[in-house]
């Protein structure tokens, strides 16, 4: 595992240390890894959403009305 040193303002350092002191994380490194992992997951999800929206915008317009689609969905649930 690679090592990286970072500098934090006092307020952020205290915030991180508080999270560790709460017992959810074994140490500062565990906390930072978790935060970075969550950020990475959020970016991946945002990319997925963008791709899905683009695909939806490029798809053909349906001939079904909203009411028709609701009826179809309700029929599929039964």
N, C-alpha and C positions, 0 to 999 in steps of 0.2 A: 504494500500500500504506500502511495506517495505521501509526502509531508508537505503542507502548505502553511505558511505563517501569515496571519492577517492582523491588521490593526483595527480596533473598534473605538469609537468615542465612549467615554465613561458610561453614559446612559445605556448604550447598547450592550456593553460588557456586563453591566449590572442586570439587565434584562435576561441575557443568556444565562448568567449564573443563577438567577432566580428560577428559571425553568429547570435547571439541573438540580437545584436544591429541593424542588418540589418532589423529586424522586422519579419523574417520568423518564429521565435519561441518566445513564451511568456517568457521563462526563460531557464536557463542552463539545468534544469531537462528535459524539453520538448525536447531540442536538443539531449541530451544524450539518451533519450528513443527512439527517431527517428533513431539515428545512430545504436543503438543496434537492433531495429526492422528490419532495412534494412540489417544488417549483418546476422540476423537470417533467413530472407527471402532468402538471397544469398546462405547460406548454404543449405537450403531446396532445392533450385533450382539446386545447384550443385549435391546434392544427387539424385535428379530426373534425371538429365542428365547422371550421372554414371549408374544408373539402366537402363535407356533407351539404352545406348551404350552397356552395358552388354547383354541386351535382343537382340539387333540387332546382336551382335557378335555370339550369340548362335543360332540365327535363321538360317533356311536352306538357301542355296544359290539359287537365282532365276535363272530360265532358260531364262528369258527375258533379252535382251540387253538393254543398256541405251536408244537407239533409240526407241525400243519397248515400254519402260516405258514412255518415253516422248509422244509418240503417244497416249498411253492409257490415260495419264493425260490430254492431249489436247482434247481428245474426251469426257472426263468427264466434262470439263469446258463448252462445248457448250450447 
